[in-house]
Amino acid sequence: MRMSGFADEAADDLEGQIAATKTLGWSLIELRSVGGMNVVDLSEADFARLRSRLSEEDIAANCIGSTIANWGKSLDEDFGPVLDAASRAGTRAVALGARFVRVMSWAVIRDSSGRALADQREDERFAKLREVVRRISDAGARAVHENCLNYGGMSWEHGSRLLDAVPGLELVYDTGNPGLTPDFRSPWPYPNQDSWECYSALRPRIVHVHIKDGRRDPLTGREAYFFPGEGDCEVERVLADLLGRGYDGDFSIEPHMEVVFHDDSVKASDGARLANYIEYGRRTEAMLSRLCGSSR
């Protein structure tokens, strides 16, 4: 097993992220933000310093967690900078030894009440993502789409249509996202997606895994996050099945317990963030080790 994590949940600064990674005994990191800025958007000088420090500590990146086309971006955003970011992300992934660049598929188009419109402008999304994937591939990296609250995460069927329509795009599967995301195929108010159904449908496409667990009230939208196996997202069942079927990709933890990337209102002390990240990593390793033993 190759373990890594979104270490910006342990610390904002690179030194803190390095310390958290090394405390866990890991040599991989899933890079998202450093000093509050996404790694794709760092200046060339800052990126060079980041690359040098990771090299000095014998830490490699396994994936660049870009914000390209994420849940906060409109399909109508200026596309030129998106393509520039895709090229830069691919180049930086290769420079850091990372196989993957995480992308999404733009925000769900909703009406004023929060209901998804029937027309999600699929053809336009797919065409734009094909260009994004091409830029990343041309740089020598692989684009992976996350099943988050964006078009491709509206249900497993939306995700499948997207992957079918964008050659070269692969899937990074987040164990927590289905159970924390509305099923937009259902009547309003949308229930949560069925975690096992979603995983089972998308399983053949998975090349990378994020580990998260939680619970969402579909009526209020309120979310809570837990250690793996303690939420409603069937994390242990999913991981057991993956390992039993010979999954040999990486696992990246994304606790969301002390800080939440998409919610600035969630605050914690530096010490609490680090301690939670370390405990989350150790609990995840223990679960995976036990599941590996039972799958033999």
C-alpha positions in Angstrom: 0.0 0.0 0.0 1.2 3.5 -0.9 -0.2 6.0 1.6 -0.5 9.8 1.2 -2.9 12.5 2.1 -4.0 16.1 1.6 -1.5 17.4 4.1 -2.8 21.0 3.8 -5.4 19.7 6.3 -2.5 19.2 8.7 -0.9 22.5 8.1 -1.1 25.5 5.8 2.7 25.9 5.3 4.9 23.4 3.5 7.1 22.7 6.5 4.1 21.6 8.5 2.9 19.4 5.7 6.3 17.8 5.4 6.4 17.2 9.2 3.0 15.6 9.2 4.0 13.3 6.3 7.2 12.3 7.9 5.6 11.7 11.3 3.4 9.1 9.6 6.4 7.6 7.9 5.1 8.3 4.5 7.1 9.4 1.4 4.1 10.6 -0.7 1.9 13.7 -0.4 -1.2 14.7 -2.4 -0.5 18.4 -3.0 -3.4 20.8 -3.1 -2.5 24.2 -1.4 0.5 25.7 0.2 0.2 28.9 2.2 -3.4 29.1 1.1 -2.7 29.0 -2.6 -3.2 26.0 -4.9 0.1 24.5 -6.1 -0.9 25.1 -9.7 -1.2 28.8 -9.0 2.1 29.3 -7.2 4.7 31.5 -8.8 7.5 29.7 -10.6 9.9 30.8 -7.9 7.7 29.5 -5.1 7.1 26.2 -7.0 10.8 25.7 -7.5 11.3 26.2 -3.7 8.6 23.7 -3.0 10.0 21.1 -5.4 13.5 21.6 -3.8 12.2 21.1 -0.3 10.3 18.0 -1.1 13.3 16.6 -2.9 15.5 17.3 0.2 13.1 15.4 2.4 12.7 12.5 -0.1 9.0 13.2 -0.5 7.3 12.8 -3.8 3.8 13.9 -4.9 1.4 11.2 -6.2 -1.3 13.6 -7.3 -1.8 17.3 -7.8 -5.1 18.4 -6.3 -5.9 21.2 -8.7 -9.0 23.3 -8.6 -9.5 23.0 -12.3 -13.3 23.0 -13.1 -14.2 22.3 -9.5 -17.5 22.7 -7.7 -17.0 26.4 -7.2 -16.3 27.2 -10.9 -19.0 28.0 -13.4 -19.0 26.4 -16.8 -19.1 30.0 -18.1 -15.8 31.0 -16.7 -13.1 32.3 -19.0 -11.7 29.1 -20.6 -8.3 30.5 -21.6 -6.9 30.5 -18.0 -8.4 27.1 -17.5 -6.3 25.7 -20.3 -3.2 27.5 -19.1 -3.8 26.0 -15.6 -4.2 22.5 -17.1 -0.9 22.8 -19.0 0.9 24.1 -15.9 -0.7 21.4 -13.7 0.5 18.7 -16.0 4.0 20.1 -16.2 4.2 20.5 -12.4 2.9 17.0 -11.8 5.7 15.6 -13.9 8.3 17.8 -12.2 7.2 16.4 -8.8 7.0 12.8 -9.9 3.2 12.7 -9.7 1.2 10.5 -12.0 -2.1 12.3 -11.7 -3.7 15.7 -11.8 -7.1 15.9 -10.1 -9.8 17.8 -12.0 -13.6 18.1 -11.8 -16.4 19.1 -14.2 -17.7 22.5 -13.1 -20.6 23.3 -10.8 -24.0 21.8 -11.1 -26.3 24.3 -12.8 -29.3 25.0 -10.4 -32.3 27.3 -10.2 -32.9 29.8 -7.4 -34.4 27.1 -5.2 -31.3 24.8 -5.5 -32.9 22.3 -7.9 -30.6 21.1 -10.7 -31.7 22.2 -14.2 -32.5 19.5 -16.6 -30.1 21.0 -19.1 -26.6 20.7 -17.6 -25.0 21.6 -21.0 -23.3 18.2 -21.3 -21.9 18.6 -24.8 -20.2 21.9 -23.8 -18.8 20.4 -20.6 -17.5 17.3 -22.3 -15.9 19.3 -25.1 -14.1 21.6 -22.7 -12.9 18.7 -20.5 -11.5 17.0 -23.6 -9.3 20.0 -24.1 -8.3 20.1 -20.4 -7.4 16.4 -20.5 -5.4 16.9 -23.7 -3.3 19.7 -22.1 -2.6 17.5 -19.1 -1.8 14.5 -21.2 0.5 16.5 -23.5 2.5 17.5 -20.5 3.0 13.8 -19.5 0.5 13.4 -16.7 -2.9 11.7 -16.3 -6.1 13.6 -15.6 -8.3 12.0 -13.0 -11.9 13.2 -12.2 -13.1 13.3 -8.7 -16.7 12.2 -7.8 -17.3 15.4 -5.9 -20.2 17.9 -6.0 -19.8 18.8 -9.6 -21.5 17.5 -12.8 -19.6 14.2 -12.7 -20.6 13.6 -9.1 -24.3 14.2 -9.5 -24.8 10.4 -9.6 -22.8 7.5 -10.7 -24.7 7.7 -14.0 -23.5 11.2 -14.6 -20.0 10.2 -13.8 -20.1 7.3 -16.2 -21.4 9.5 -19.0 -18.6 11.9 -18.4 -15.9 9.3 -18.4 -17.3 7.7 -21.6 -17.4 11.1 -23.3 -13.8 12.2 -22.4 -11.2 9.8 -23.6 -8.1 9.6 -21.3 -10.0 10.9 -18.3 -9.8 8.4 -15.4 -11.5 8.3 -11.9 -10.2 9.2 -8.5 -12.9 7.8 -6.2 -13.6 9.5 -2.9 -15.2 7.0 -0.5 -17.1 9.8 1.4 -18.5 11.8 -1.5 -21.5 9.7 -2.6 -22.9 9.5 0.9 -22.3 13.2 1.4 -23.7 14.3 -2.0 -27.3 14.6 -3.3 -28.5 12.0 -5.8 -29.7 14.4 -8.5 -31.5 11.6 -10.3 -34.1 11.5 -7.5 -37.0 13.9 -6.8 -36.5 17.0 -4.8 -35.5 17.3 -2.0 -32.6 15.1 -3.2 -31.6 12.1 -0.9 -28.0 11.2 -0.4 -26.5 8.9 -3.0 -26.2 5.2 -2.1 -22.5 4.7 -1.3 -22.3 1.1 -2.2 -24.4 1.4 -5.4 -22.1 4.3 -6.6 -18.9 2.4 -5.8 -20.1 -0.8 -7.4 -21.1 1.0 -10.6 -17.8 3.0 -10.9 -15.4 0.4 -9.5 -13.9 -0.7 -12.8 -12.8 2.9 -13.5 -11.0 3.6 -10.3 -7.3 4.3 -10.5 -6.8 6.4 -7.3 -8.6 6.6 -4.0 -9.4 9.3 -1.4 -10.5 8.2 2.0 -13.1 10.3 3.7 -16.1 9.4 5.8 -19.1 11.4 7.1 -22.8 11.9 7.4 -25.2 14.4 5.7 -28.7 15.4 6.6 -30.4 15.5 3.2 -33.1 18.0 4.4 -30.7 20.6 5.9 -27.6 19.8 3.9 -25.6 19.8 7.2 -22.5 17.7 7.0 -20.3 16.0 9.7 -17.1 14.2 9.2 -15.7 11.2 11.1 -12.7 8.8 11.3 -12.9 6.1 8.5 -15.6 3.5 9.3 -17.5 5.7 11.8 -19.7 7.6 9.3 -22.4 6.5 6.8 -20.3 6.1 3.7 -19.5 2.3 4.0 -15.8 3.1 3.8 -14.7 -0.3 5.3 -16.9 -2.3 3.0 -15.6 -0.4 0.0 -12.0 -0.7 0.9 -12.4 -4.4 1.7 -13.9 -5.0 -1.7 -11.2 -2.9 -3.5 -8.4 -4.8 -1.8 -10.1 -8.1 -2.3 -10.2 -7.4 -6.0 -6.5 -6.6 -6.2 -6.5 -2.8 -6.2 -2.9 -1.7 -6.2 -3.2 2.1 -6.5 -2.6 4.7 -3.8 -4.7 5.8 -0.9 -4.9 9.4 0.2 -6.5 10.6 3.4 -8.7 13.7 3.4 -10.1 13.9 7.0 -12.2 17.2 6.7 -12.6 16.9 10.5 -10.6 19.9 11.8 -10.5 21.9 8.6 -12.7 21.6 5.5 -11.2 22.8 2.2 -14.5 24.2 0.9 -15.7 25.7 4.2 -13.7 28.5 5.7 -16.0 28.6 8.8 -14.4 25.4 10.1 -11.5 26.4 12.2 -9.1 24.6 14.5 -5.7 25.2 16.2 -2.5 24.2 14.5 -2.0 21.5 17.1 -5.5 20.1 16.7 -5.2 20.0 12.9 -1.8 18.1 13.1 -3.0 15.7 15.8 -6.2 14.8 13.9 -4.3 14.3 10.6 -1.8 12.0 12.3 -4.5 10.0 14.1 -6.6 9.8 10.9 -3.6 8.4 9.0 -2.8 5.8 11.6 -6.3 4.7 11.9 -6.6 4.4 8.1 -3.3 2.4 8.0 -4.6 0.0 10.7 -7.9 -0.5 8.9 -6.2 -1.2 5.6 -3.6 -3.6 7.2 -6.4 -5.5 8.8 -8.4 -5.7 5.6 -5.3 -6.8 3.7 -4.9 -9.7 6.1 -8.5 -10.7 5.8 -8.4 -10.6 2.0 -5.6 -13.1 1.7 
